[in-house]
């Protein structure tokens, strides 16, 4: 209990001034052309992970998402995220399928709404907000219960509230970015309370924490850069539930308000890192795009 309280106090103190980027785009400086414009974005994460050992198999995970960002006033922004997860299990030759007849699952994730207070200029943005993720994800078969695990791994333990089953989540996110000459720098973080809504009396409210930093070089309307991030659920006593990852990325803003971005997220350490001592080393391709109107 002391460890849980210590993690909570420490992270709240560290993250309060900065907070997390709710949208998929790494760079948020051009998210709003004016105080009350809007944006729609589609994003897809794709990972293919091979599990070694006696149960050798391959998991293919797709994470389609729809984002809506709406300027309510000059300073208030509402974001809506509709996530989903598709997982396909393919056993290696000679291994039995452990999930019965079904070896794939497509599930709706936890819809997420967040209200932000934002201070924007041409070369900086600072946002802090409050969000709620509704407990919609409820897998009912063995392969479906693998879907949240693979989704969280594919995201590098970031935005866990989108994919944890039977949890009502309250989130405090925020973001700070600035452009100096050709360089873009930014930090973000979030703290979340993951509250169980299922029938099990053994489940407890867990604390999710995450933080990230990025550095980019802007050339006209395009930016290339690198993002380093850490996500964790430190209140879970058993196992390793902290993941460090990095993501080289590119982003471009086009004429007429259109934009796109792409990157490769690479988990670094255990539990799903390519350099960790584990049975699954996972990296993911992330692409997205949309437009402002």
C-alpha positions in Angstrom: 0.0 0.0 0.0 2.8 2.4 0.8 4.4 1.7 -2.6 1.2 2.4 -4.3 0.7 5.7 -2.5 4.3 6.7 -3.1 4.0 6.1 -6.8 0.8 8.2 -6.9 2.2 11.1 -5.0 5.5 11.1 -6.9 4.0 11.0 -10.4 1.3 13.6 -9.7 3.9 16.0 -8.5 6.1 15.4 -11.5 3.3 15.5 -14.1 1.1 18.3 -12.9 3.0 21.1 -14.8 3.0 19.3 -18.1 0.5 16.5 -18.6 -0.3 14.1 -22.4 -0.9 14.4 -26.1 -4.2 12.8 -26.7 -4.1 12.9 -30.5 -1.9 10.6 -32.5 0.1 13.3 -34.3 3.5 13.8 -32.6 3.6 17.6 -33.3 0.5 19.6 -32.2 1.6 23.1 -33.0 -0.7 23.4 -36.1 -3.7 21.5 -34.6 -5.8 24.6 -34.5 -5.7 27.3 -37.3 -8.1 29.4 -35.2 -9.9 29.3 -31.9 -12.9 27.4 -33.0 -11.9 25.2 -35.9 -12.1 21.4 -35.8 -10.2 18.4 -37.0 -10.9 14.7 -37.8 -8.1 12.1 -37.8 -7.8 8.5 -38.7 -4.9 6.5 -37.2 -3.7 2.9 -37.5 -1.1 1.0 -35.5 0.1 -2.3 -36.9 2.4 -4.8 -35.1 3.5 -8.4 -35.9 5.0 -10.1 -32.9 6.4 -13.6 -32.7 6.4 -15.5 -29.5 9.3 -17.9 -29.0 9.4 -21.1 -26.9 7.1 -24.2 -26.8 4.0 -22.2 -27.8 5.7 -20.5 -30.7 3.2 -18.4 -32.6 2.7 -15.0 -34.3 0.3 -12.3 -33.2 -0.8 -9.7 -35.7 -2.4 -6.6 -34.1 -4.3 -3.7 -35.8 -5.4 -0.7 -33.8 -7.7 1.5 -35.9 -8.8 4.8 -34.2 -10.9 7.8 -35.1 -10.1 11.1 -33.4 -12.3 14.2 -33.4 -11.0 17.5 -32.1 -13.5 20.4 -31.7 -12.7 24.0 -30.7 -15.6 25.0 -28.4 -14.2 28.4 -27.6 -10.8 30.2 -28.2 -9.4 28.3 -25.2 -11.5 25.1 -24.8 -11.0 22.0 -27.0 -13.1 18.8 -26.9 -11.5 15.6 -28.1 -13.3 12.3 -28.8 -11.4 9.0 -29.5 -13.1 5.9 -30.8 -10.6 3.0 -30.6 -10.8 -0.6 -31.8 -8.5 -3.6 -31.7 -8.1 -6.6 -34.1 -5.9 -9.5 -33.1 -5.1 -12.5 -35.2 -3.3 -15.5 -33.7 -1.3 -17.8 -36.1 0.4 -20.8 -34.5 3.6 -22.2 -35.9 3.4 -25.5 -37.7 3.0 -28.4 -35.2 1.5 -26.3 -32.3 -2.1 -26.6 -31.3 -4.4 -23.6 -31.3 -5.0 -22.7 -27.6 -8.0 -20.6 -28.3 -10.4 -23.2 -29.6 -12.1 -22.6 -32.9 -11.6 -18.9 -33.0 -8.1 -17.5 -33.6 -8.9 -13.8 -34.2 -11.0 -11.1 -32.6 -12.3 -7.6 -33.5 -13.4 -5.5 -30.5 -14.4 -2.0 -29.8 -12.1 -0.3 -27.4 -13.1 2.2 -24.6 -14.4 5.5 -26.1 -12.6 8.4 -24.6 -13.7 12.1 -24.2 -11.4 14.8 -23.0 -11.8 18.5 -22.4 -8.7 20.7 -22.7 -7.8 24.2 -21.8 -5.3 25.3 -24.4 -3.0 28.3 -24.8 -1.8 28.4 -28.4 0.4 30.7 -30.4 2.1 30.3 -33.8 5.2 28.7 -32.1 4.0 27.1 -28.9 1.1 25.2 -27.4 0.3 24.3 -23.8 -2.7 22.2 -22.9 -4.1 20.6 -19.8 -7.3 18.6 -19.6 -9.5 16.0 -18.0 -10.8 12.9 -19.7 -13.1 9.9 -19.2 -12.8 6.5 -20.9 -16.0 4.5 -20.8 -15.9 0.8 -19.9 -17.0 -0.7 -23.2 -14.3 -3.2 -23.9 -15.5 -6.6 -22.6 -13.9 -9.6 -24.3 -15.8 -12.9 -23.9 -13.6 -15.5 -25.4 -9.9 -16.6 -24.9 -8.5 -14.8 -28.0 -10.5 -11.7 -27.1 -8.9 -11.6 -23.8 -5.5 -11.6 -25.5 -6.5 -8.5 -27.5 -6.1 -5.9 -24.7 -2.6 -7.3 -23.9 -1.4 -7.0 -27.5 -3.0 -3.6 -27.9 -1.2 -2.2 -24.8 2.1 -3.7 -26.0 1.6 -2.2 -29.5 1.1 1.2 -28.0 4.2 0.9 -25.7 2.0 1.0 -22.6 0.7 4.5 -23.6 -3.0 5.4 -23.4 -3.8 2.2 -21.5 -7.3 3.5 -20.7 -8.3 2.9 -24.3 -7.7 -0.9 -24.0 -8.1 -2.1 -20.4 -11.3 -4.3 -20.2 -14.0 -3.5 -17.7 -12.5 -0.3 -16.4 -13.9 3.2 -16.1 -10.9 5.5 -16.4 -10.4 9.1 -15.3 -7.4 10.8 -17.0 -5.5 14.1 -16.4 -3.5 14.7 -19.5 -1.4 17.7 -20.7 1.1 18.8 -23.3 3.8 21.5 -23.9 5.5 22.1 -27.2 7.5 25.0 -28.7 9.3 25.8 -31.9 12.6 27.6 -31.8 14.0 28.4 -35.3 14.0 25.0 -37.1 13.7 22.9 -33.9 10.5 21.6 -32.2 10.7 20.4 -28.6 8.0 19.0 -26.5 7.0 17.1 -23.3 3.8 15.4 -22.3 2.5 13.2 -19.5 -0.7 11.8 -18.1 -2.0 10.1 -14.9 -5.0 7.9 -15.0 -7.2 6.0 -12.5 -8.4 2.7 -13.9 -11.5 1.8 -11.8 -12.9 -1.8 -12.1 -16.5 -2.2 -13.2 -16.7 -6.0 -13.4 -18.1 -8.5 -11.0 -14.8 -9.7 -9.5 -14.1 -8.6 -5.9 -10.4 -9.2 -6.5 -9.9 -6.3 -8.9 -8.5 -3.0 -7.5 -8.3 0.5 -8.8 -5.0 0.8 -10.6 -2.9 3.8 -11.4 -1.6 4.4 -15.0 1.2 6.8 -15.6 3.0 7.9 -18.7 5.5 10.6 -19.9 7.2 11.4 -23.2 9.5 13.9 -24.8 10.2 14.7 -28.5 12.7 16.6 -30.6 12.1 17.5 -34.2 13.5 19.4 -37.1 11.1 21.4 -39.2 11.7 22.0 -42.9 8.8 24.0 -44.3 5.6 22.1 -43.6 7.3 18.8 -42.8 8.9 17.7 -39.6 11.1 14.8 -38.8 12.0 13.8 -35.3 12.3 11.3 -32.5 10.0 10.6 -29.5 11.0 8.8 -26.3 8.3 7.7 -23.9 7.6 5.5 -20.8 4.3 4.1 -19.8 3.5 2.1 -16.7 0.9 0.7 -14.4 3.1 0.7 -11.2 0.3 -0.3 -8.8 0.2 -3.9 -10.2 2.3 -5.9 -7.8 3.1 -8.9 -10.0 5.2 -8.8 -13.2 6.8 -6.0 -15.1 4.3 -3.4 -16.2 6.5 -0.5 -17.3 7.6 -0.1 -20.9 10.1 2.3 -22.4 10.0 2.9 -26.2 11.1 5.3 -28.9 9.5 6.3 -32.1 11.2 8.0 -35.1 8.5 9.9 -37.0 7.7 12.2 -39.9 4.8 14.6 -40.1 3.6 17.0 -42.8 0.9 19.7 -43.0 -0.6 20.1 -46.5 -2.5 22.9 -48.2 -6.1 23.2 -47.3 -5.8 21.9 -43.7 -4.8 18.3 -44.5 -2.0 16.5 -42.6 -0.4 13.1 -42.3 2.1 11.4 -40.0 4.0 8.1 -39.8 6.4 6.5 -37.4 7.9 3.3 -36.1 7.4 2.6 -32.4 10.1 0.3 -30.9 9.7 -1.1 -27.5 13.1 -1.2 -25.8 13.1 -3.2 -22.6 10.9 -5.8 -20.8 8.1 -6.8 -20.9 7.8 -6.4 -24.8 11.1 -4.8 -25.8 13.3 -5.9 -28.7 16.3 -5.8 -26.3 14.6 -7.2 -23.3 14.8 -10.7 -21.8 11.4 -11.9 -22.9 9.7 -14.2 -25.4 8.0 -11.3 -27.4 10.0 -8.4 -28.9 7.5 -6.0 -30.4 7.7 -3.0 -32.7 4.8 -1.3 -34.5 4.2 0.8 -37.6 2.0 3.9 -37.0 0.3 5.9 -39.8 -2.4 8.5 -39.6 -3.9 11.5 -41.4 -6.8 13.8 -41.5 -7.9 17.4 -42.0 -8.9 20.6 -40.3 -12.2 22.3 -41.1 
